[in-house]
Amino acid sequence: MFPTLIRATRCGRPLSVLSASRSSSVHFRTAAFSSNPKRTTPTILSTLSPTRRLTTPSPPSSSKPPSLSSTSIPPGASSELVDPTSSTPVTTPAAPNILDKILPRWAMGAKPYLLLTRIDKPIGSILLFWPCAWSITMASTLHQLPITTPLFYLSLFALGSVVMRGAGCTINDMWDSKMDAMVERTKTRPIAAGDVTQFGALTFLGAQMSIGLAILTQLNWYSIVLGASSLSLVVIYPFMKRITYYPQVVLGLAFNWGAFLGWSAVAGAVDWTIATPMYVGGAAWCVMYDIIYAHQDKKDDVLAGVKSMALRFPDTSRTVISTLSASFVSLLTLTGHLAGLGPLYYLISCGGAAAHLAWQCATVNFDSRPDCWSKFSSNGYLGGLVWLGIAADYVQQVLLGIPA
């Protein structure tokens, strides 16, 4: 009887029906409660007046949730991107970062703006700095410059890399605030989360660009014009993710501009014969590690409409990054040959980069966010390894006076 009452309430019938007057059409027949197995035991619902008979509504038919195959997907996306088997990840609060530990309470108002620059994740600034360091050190070797020259420009470009990478992140987040809100990993970014307004970000960007300009004016006029010409690549990069599956190419061209700028800062002008293969090789390296980076968000990117080479080559990304890595090492070797560098460069820079890239390409797990981030971040060490070989050649040829 109690299950019957429960079903009555589930159907929306008030329980007061049990206290209806005897004149109602509810009748109980004792024969209905006999032990005859052939008789169906009636319920209160089955004995109600035929003028208003309640029936238990049938449960809605279950239907398979729509898959991503019905949405726009990139050509070649034949892996789990089409029909992901996992549900949408549960949103978790942002983990505490280093700013929570080092910022005093009175300065906490600046935290969203500092997070906008990704200062808590310096890997981007490090990757932006290395092409500058390569060209500064290599140009100092060719022109036999005293150690104070590369040290000064390395320090200046290190500061510039932090500032301009932060400005690039601000521009990117202003463009992508709506998309970031749809991606699990980026939905806590300051603009996407509503911690910083678009106007506030624009004002902050003006301050960042002013600092960047102050650093740029420490260089010669050739370098000032050359540096300013790279801003177009920085500005259009976020837009490329909306119109092409190859935004990493634009990022590579922007991120390695320092290969030209560092050379001109030290030498007064770019030696295009040497700097160009270094620049193209660095761009190939950047495309390679950013493909790994893009695999972190591939499922969310499909839903958000963000394009990337990770989506363009979902099942052949390992082949793509292997080809790009081989191109990078080959162009590093060509650069060393054109610059007349010695065996230390080929052993440390070229050999070390080849081994590190081979490890990345062979072991990266494109379906693991932690592993993609780990492999992406390891390129900070790879860039340092390339610079170490160039620096060793500088010590040999310039400081020790031993020809290559």
N, C-alpha and C positions, 0 to 999 in steps of 0.2 A: 504493500500500500504506500509506503514512504517513497519508493521510486516513482510511483504514480503521481504523488504530489509534486515531486521535483519536476517531472515532465510538464505538469500543468503550469507551474510558474515559469518554466523556460519558454513556454508558448505564449507568454504574455498574459495568461488568464489570472486574475487576482485570486488569492487564496480564499477570499470571502465566499467563493462559490460553494465552499464546503458548508457554509452556514445558511445556504439558501432555504427558503420556505419549503414545506412539504408539498406545496402545490406545484413546485417545479417538476420538470420531467425527469429528474434523476431517480432512478429506481435500482434497487439492489436485489438481485435474485439469488437466493441461496443456492439454487442449482448451479449457478455459474461458478461457485467455489468448490464444486465437487472435485473428486480426485480423478475424474475421467480424463485420461490423457488426450483424448480426441477433441475435447472441448478447449477452446481458446479462452484463457482467463481474461474477462473483461476488465477494463479500467474505468475510472471515473469519466474519462474523456469519451469512452465508447458508449456510455449510457446517457450522455447529455441529450437535450432535446434536439431532434433532427432539424429544427428551424435554425439552429446556430451550432453547428457541429465543429468542434475544434480538431484540428489535425496537426500532428507534429510536422513542422516544415522539414523537408528533406534537405540535408546539408548540401551546400553548393558543390558542384562538381569541381574536383581539383584539376587545375590546368598547369601545365609546365610553364614556369616563368619565362618571359621572353629572353632569348639569348642574344648575344652580341652579333650573331650572324645576320640579324635583321637590321642592324645599324650599318653605317658606313664604315668599312674596314679597309685598311691599306692592301694593295695587291701583294699576294704572297703570304699574308698573315694566316697561316694554316695551323698554328699551334693552339695553345690554350687560350689565346686571345679571342678566338671565335666563340667558343663555348666554355667559359671558365667554370670550373667545378666548385670553386670555393665561393662562399658568400662574401658580401661586402665586409671588410675588416671593421672590427669594433673600434670606435674612436677612443683613444686614450689621451689623457692630458699630457701636455708637453713636459718632458723631463727637465729637471733643473740643469742649468748650464753654468759655465764658468763665471758669467756675469753676475749670477745670483750670489756668488761667493766673494767677488772682488769689489763690486759696486757698493759704496755706502748707501744707507737708506735715503739720504737726502738727494742722491743722484739717480734713484730708481726711475725717475721720469724720463731719463735719457735712454733707458734700456730698450724700448721698442725701436728707436732710431739706430742704436748700435747693432741690434739684431738685423735691422734692414741691410746693414753693410756686410753681414755674415762674418763679423769679426770673431765670433765664437767658433768659426770653422775656417781657419786660415789657409786651408789647402788651395783654395782658388787664387789667393794672392801669391802663394808660393809658385803655382804653375804659371801664373802670369809673369813672375819675376825671372824664371830661368832662361827663357830666350834672350832677355836683356843681358843677363849675366854672361851667357855664352858669347854674345857679340862684343860686349865690352872687353872681356878678357882676351878674346882672339884678336881683336883689333889692337889691343895693347901689346900683344906679342909681335904682331907684324910690324908695328911702328916703334918697337923697342922703347916703350914708355916706362917711366919710373913707377914704382909700386903705388905711390900716392895717387896717381891718376886713376887706375882701376878701383882702388879702395874708395875714393871720393864718389865716383859715379855708381859703383855698386850700392853704396849707402843711399845715394839720392834716388836711384831707381827702385830700391827696396821700399822706401817710403812712398814713392809714386805708385808702386804696384798695389799697396794697401789702399791708398786713397782712390785710385781709379777702378780697382776691382769693386770697391764699395759703391762707387758711383754707378758702375755697370749693373750691380745687383739692384740698386734703387730703380734704375730705368726698367730693368727686367720685371720687377715686381709691380711697377705702375702699369705696365702693359698687361701683365698676366694676373692681375688680382682676382678676376672672376674665374679664370682657369685654375689658379692655385687653390681656390676655395673648394674645388671639385676633386682635388687630388689629396689622398690621405696624408702623404708625407709633407705637403706644402701648405695644408689648410691652416696651420698655426703661424704662418708668416705674418708679419705685423699688419700689412695692408689688407691681406685676405681675411685676417681675423678681426679687423676693425680697430686695431690698436693705433694705427696711423692713418690719417685721412690722405686723400690724393693731394690736397693742397699742402698739407704738412710735408708729404714726401717731396713735392716739387720744391718747396722752400729749402728743405734739407739738401736736395740735389744741387741747388744753386750754391750752397755753402761748400759741398764737396768739389764741385767744378772750379770754384774759386781757389781752393787749396791746390787742386791739380794744376791750374794755370800758373800759380805761384811757383810750383816746382818746375814746370815746363820752361818758365822764363829764365831759369838758371842755365839753360842750354844755349847753344848758338842759334842764330836765326834759321839756318837750314833745318836744324832739328825741331825748332818750334813749329815751322810750317809742316814738316813731315809728321810730327806728333798730332797736330790739329787735324790733319787729313784722315786720321784713323777713326775720328769720332763718328763718322757716318756708318761705319761697320758696327760700332757699339750700339748705336741707336736702332738700326734696322734688324739686329739679330733677333730680338723677341718677336718681331712681326713675322720673321721667316718661319717660325714654328706653326703659323696659321696657314701658310700657303704652299709649303714644300716639305717633303720628307727628308730634306738634306740641310736642316739648319746647322748641323755640326760643321759643315764646310764654312759657313759664314763665321761661326765661332772660332774656328781654326785660323782664319785669316785675321780676325781681330786680336785674338789672344797672342799671336806671335809677331805682332807688329814691332815689338821690342827688338827683334833681331835686326831690323833696319835702324831703329831709333838709337839703340845702344851704340851701334857702329858709328853713326854720324855724330853722336855726342862726343865720342872719344877722338875720332879722326877728322871731324869737320865736314865730312861727306860720306856717303855710303859707297863702299866698294861692291857694286851690284853683282860682279862676277862671283864673289865669295858669299855674300850675304843672301843672295837669292836662293841657292840650294839649301842653305841653313833655314831660311824662312819657310820654304815649301816643305822641307822635311819636318820642321816643327809643327806646321799646320796638319800634316798627315798624322803625326803623333797625337795632337789635340783631338782630331776627329776620332781616333782610335779609343782614347780613354773616355771621351764623352759618349760614345756608343755604349760602353760599359755602364756609365753613369745613367744613361737614359733607360736602361733595362730595369732600373729600380721602379719606375713608374709606368711601365708599359700597359698594364691593365687599366689603371686610372686614366692614362692618356687617351686611350680609345674612347672612353666615355666623355672626356673633357674636350675632345677634338684637337688635341695637341699632336703634332706630327714630329716624327724623329726617324733616324736611320734604324733605331732599334725596332720600330714597327715596320719599316720598309723591308728589313732583312731579319725577320723574327727567327727563322730557322737556319740561316746561313751567316749569322753575325760572327761566329768564330772564324770563318774563312775571311770575312771582310777585315776584321781587326788584325788577322795574321798578315794579310796583304799590305795593310797600312803600316804595320810594324816593320815589315821587310823593307818597305819604301823609305821609312824613316832612317833605318840603319844604313841603307845604301846612300842616301843623300848626306848623312853625317860623314860617311867615308869619302864621298866626293868633295865635301867642304874641306875636310882635312887635307886632302890632296892639293886642292887649289890654293890653300893657305900655307902649304909647306910645313905642316906640323909633323912632329916626330912620333916615334913608336909608342911613347906613353899615351898619347891621345888615342891611337888605334886600339891599344890594349884596354885602357880604362873606359874611355868614352864609347867607342864603337863596340868593343867586345862585351863590356859590362851592360850596355843598353840591349844588345842582342840577347844576352842570357836572361836578363830581367823580363824582357818582352816575351820571350819564349815561355817563361814560367807563367806569365799572366794569361797568354793565349791558350795555354794547355790546361790550366786549372780553374779558370773563372767559371762560376756557376751562374748562368744568366737568370735562373729562376730563384735565386737567393738574394734578397736585398742586402743583408749584411755582407755577403761575399762580394757583391758588385761594389759596394761602398769601400770595402777593404782594398780591392784591386785598383779601383779608381784612385784612392788616396795614396797607394804605393807609388804612383807616378811622381809624387813629390820627391821621393828618394831617387827615382830614375833620373829626373832632371838634374839633381845634385851630382849624380854619378857622371853624367855627361860633362858638367862644369868642372868636376874634379880632374878629369883627363886634360881639359883645356888649360886649367890652372897649373897642372904639373908640367905641361909643355912650356908655359910662361916662365915658371921657375927655372926650368932647364935652360931655355934660350936667352932669357933676359937677365934674370938675377944671377945665374951661375955662368952665363956666357958660353954654354956648350951648344954648338949648332945641332940641329935636328939630324 
